Amino acid sequence: AEQVLPQALYLSNMRKAVKIRERTPEDIFKPTNGIIHHFKTMHRYTLEMFRTCQFCPQFREIIHKALIDRNIQATLESQKKLNWCREVRKLVALKTNGDGNCLMHATSQYMWGVQDTDLVLRKALFSTLKETDTRNFKFRWQLESLKSQEFVETGLCYDTRNWNDEWDNLIKMASTDTPMARSGLQYNSLEEIHIFVLCNILRRPIIVISDKMLRSLESGSNFAPLKVGGIYLPLHWPAQECYRYPIVLGYDSHHFVPLVTLKDSGPEIRAVPLVNRDRGRFEDLKVHFLTDPENEMKEKLLKEYLMVIEIPVQGWDHGTTHLINAAKLDEANLPKEINLVDDYFELVQHEYKKWQENSEQGRREGHAQNPMEPSVPQLSLMDVKCETPNCPFFMSVNTQPLCHECSERRQKNQNKLPKLNSKPGPEGLPGMALGASR
Amino acid sequence: GEAYEPLAWNPEESTGGPHSAPPTAPSPFLFSETTAMKCRSPGCPFTLNVQHNGFCERCHNARQLHASHAPDHTRHLDPGKCQACLQDVTRTFNGICSTCFKRTTAEASSSLSTSLPPSCHQRSKSDPSRLVRSPSPHSCHRAGNDAPAGCLSQAARTPGDRTGTSKCRKAGCVYFGTPENKGFCTLCFIEYRENKHFAAASGKVSPTASRFQNTIPCLGRECGTLGSTMFEGYCQKCFIEAQNQRFHEAKRTEEQLRSSQRRDVPRTTQSTSRPKCARASCKNILACRSEELCMECQHPNQRMGPGAHRGEPAPEDPPKQRCRAPACDHFGNAKCNGYCNECFQFKQMYG
């Protein structure tokens, strides 16, 4: 059943995915005057998921299995961190790779629908930390560390060397060429300061929805405080230079996922609450890495960097209403030529029709034929590129190490010229007009 | 330019006493990059002299004078001797040599880094949450009333500590305190002093003020971040804002000039039949209608004085025009539409 639909949006249209992958690195601007590396336009894109209520529950289940990280979704919802406010639209958690680069995958997917497999965001983060003036990032990080519970309560005292070592380590962690991270993952996992730097590269706020405690999976008892949740504002930019619709990410079990809205899902407001509903009161989400003067004008900063609206919500006592702050969210604005959700939705509709026919036929014939048997050849696609140089497509289980097109071409060539065993040149390959290269 | 200077660096420690050898160069381990060549006295802007144990001549002399008045007070703090290993060293840090100091910090960090399972996916060893959960109480960075036993090995302890009659004041510390160290053993005293300093700073002003006291604040109004010379003393945000403001001003001035010129044209034609010099700052009447500039502006060198020959045009470069952005000190150029390169680049980026 899981194979009926591709397991990621990008698999629905490789050409579009290649186009996005080509455009993103070109969009990064690296000023020579010391200003932080940043995106010129592409940071303003936002992805929205199509609604699924028109499909029957069984097929809806298939869609959700394919795209949605239901564990994180369920955990955050049960903790009342996600989708607790009925006045705002529901957010869904999309799946991301757990290779240590999930923060970047989640961010990239929120904006463009593809994961950061080419490490565009990761490289931008690393080069920013290596090549630009990071003293203010370090300064904010030190301030936040000093204010943290650990420093305040235990009297931790770092000297210059400790701070420098820690900072160097944070920079190293952002690197892309770590052969194998400490945790056994492909890349080193990233931390709060990396989110802050990233939101400055993107000139767009990032809101992380997360529990405040690392809990035991068995007993639910608290292990350690989790500080990652909260609001990250691109404070190294004047607000008027930034995009005011935030990127919303979920964090649970050491993993980041994008939390996207559902398109045309209902009359609810497209927004995310800036408070947590916690133990009988509304608690403001933490704004990370503020300096002391900024902390005093936190409300003003929030209004400058986000589109803050007030939403009435039901209080705990019967008949009471509270006004809470929420940040307005962007709607889907990806141009057609790079909008992967459209293609995926078309594929879903196509598969749904086939699935319905098969189920109908199965019911009529009365035998136990699997209605969800994969029928389209592209569903056997693997997550590895075709071996043909410069081919933008992915290999499939049946045609590996080539993609379908190259495999077909090779077969034809072999039939025509059985003695020649030459590979097709890249100029003849489909998709090469895009100038695809990796 | 460092965000944080070592708190524990106390110049009081290294006064007086014989030096086994003068320091040859400032250790990068002890000095931050930008203060490497500065005198060790806090806030002193002068360059150090290696012959004066890292002080400038002025501070050195002052200290010599001070030391001669109070010799007993500082005798126990011998900068030429490590208080931990008792070896003669060129430089000490908190009374101990760099090797001993490194060893203590290495021991502390290794015990901390191994204290948590590697499964913490998003956390690095930099995460203080790891430190707080450390089962090992032997941390040199840990402090407080219930602070643990000393964090140096037995070998690293000085006999001086053991000569005291009572145990170290710190609860749980097995070593002996000395009256000079207010009843603490050497290392607990260092901890005590660091934390006292920190607590005092956090009690009076911002807790971070003492840690970032040597940094340059951003020139922007009400900005609490650090400034950068690269951004003319501003932080990046204030720099961009200042640039934006500059451009708005430039644009406004340009428009004002244009509109005033438009207004002036009919007025001048009405008031006088003779045209004025085209230079904005000049109000001279043109001698000849076909010329744009008056004689004075055409030959500014002639205004120099009587020595200049009136009839001979002085060879001169075309006058450089200022950047069109009013607050900018640079020269503009035609290639950049009258702006300087920097402002032009900025205008292209954000304007």
Contacts between the chains, C-beta under 8 A, distances in Angstrom:
chain1	res1	chain2	res2	distance
A	29	B	349	7.7
A	31	B	349	7.0
A	33	B	230	7.4
A	33	B	342	6.9
A	33	B	345	7.0
A	33	B	346	7.8
A	34	B	228	7.1
A	34	B	230	4.1
A	34	B	231	6.5
A	34	B	236	7.5
A	35	B	236	6.0
A	35	B	239	7.9
A	35	B	240	7.3
A	36	B	236	6.4
A	100	B	121	7.7
A	133	B	228	5.2
A	133	B	230	5.8
A	133	B	231	7.8
A	133	B	236	7.4
A	135	B	1	6.7
A	135	B	3	6.0
A	135	B	215	8.0
A	135	B	226	5.3
A	135	B	228	6.7
A	136	B	225	4.8
A	136	B	226	5.4
A	136	B	228	7.9
A	136	B	235	5.6
A	136	B	236	7.1
A	138	B	3	5.4
A	139	B	3	4.9
A	139	B	212	6.8
A	139	B	215	7.3
A	139	B	225	6.3
A	139	B	226	5.3
A	140	B	225	7.4
A	142	B	3	6.0
A	142	B	4	6.3
A	142	B	208	7.3
A	142	B	211	7.0
A	142	B	212	7.6
A	143	B	208	5.4
A	145	B	128	6.3
A	146	B	207	6.0
A	146	B	208	5.6
A	146	B	211	7.0
A	147	B	207	7.3
A	148	B	128	5.5
A	149	B	128	8.0
A	149	B	132	7.6
A	150	B	128	3.3
A	150	B	129	6.0
A	150	B	131	6.0
A	150	B	132	4.4
A	151	B	128	6.0
A	153	B	132	7.5
A	154	B	131	7.3
A	154	B	132	5.7
A	154	B	142	6.0
A	154	B	143	7.8
A	154	B	144	6.9
A	155	B	142	6.8
A	155	B	143	4.0
A	155	B	144	4.7
A	155	B	147	7.9
A	155	B	195	5.6
A	155	B	198	7.5
A	156	B	128	6.4
A	156	B	131	6.3
A	156	B	141	5.1
A	156	B	142	6.8
A	156	B	143	7.9
A	157	B	7	7.6
A	157	B	141	5.3
A	157	B	143	6.0
A	157	B	191	7.5
A	157	B	194	5.1
A	157	B	195	6.2
A	157	B	198	6.2
A	158	B	141	6.6
A	159	B	6	4.9
A	159	B	7	7.1
A	159	B	8	6.2
A	160	B	2	6.8
A	160	B	4	5.7
A	160	B	5	6.4
A	160	B	6	4.7
A	160	B	32	5.9
A	161	B	6	7.9
A	161	B	29	6.8
A	161	B	105	7.0
A	162	B	105	7.2
A	162	B	141	7.2
A	163	B	3	7.4
A	163	B	4	5.5
A	166	B	126	4.2
A	169	B	124	6.1
A	169	B	125	7.0
A	169	B	126	5.6
A	170	B	124	7.0
A	170	B	126	6.0
A	173	B	124	5.8
A	182	B	118	5.9
A	183	B	118	5.6
A	183	B	119	7.1
A	183	B	120	7.6
A	183	B	121	5.8
A	184	B	118	7.5
A	185	B	121	7.4
A	188	B	124	7.5
A	189	B	121	5.0
A	189	B	122	4.7
A	189	B	123	7.5
A	189	B	124	7.6
A	190	B	122	7.0
A	191	B	122	6.4
A	191	B	123	7.1
A	191	B	124	6.2
A	191	B	126	7.4
A	191	B	127	6.9
A	223	B	133	7.9
A	224	B	129	4.6
A	224	B	132	7.6
A	224	B	133	5.9
A	225	B	129	6.1
A	227	B	129	7.6
A	228	B	122	6.6
A	235	B	237	6.7
A	236	B	235	7.2
A	236	B	236	4.9
A	236	B	237	5.4
A	237	B	236	7.5
A	237	B	237	5.9
A	237	B	240	6.8
A	238	B	237	5.7
A	238	B	240	5.5
A	238	B	241	4.8
A	238	B	244	7.0
A	240	B	244	7.9
A	241	B	240	6.6
A	241	B	350	6.8
A	251	B	122	7.7
A	253	B	121	7.9
A	254	B	119	7.9
A	254	B	120	7.1
A	254	B	121	2.9
A	254	B	122	4.8
A	255	B	121	7.1
A	291	B	224	3.5
A	291	B	225	5.8
A	292	B	206	5.5
A	292	B	208	7.6
A	292	B	224	5.5
A	293	B	222	5.6
A	293	B	223	6.9
A	293	B	224	3.9
A	294	B	224	6.2
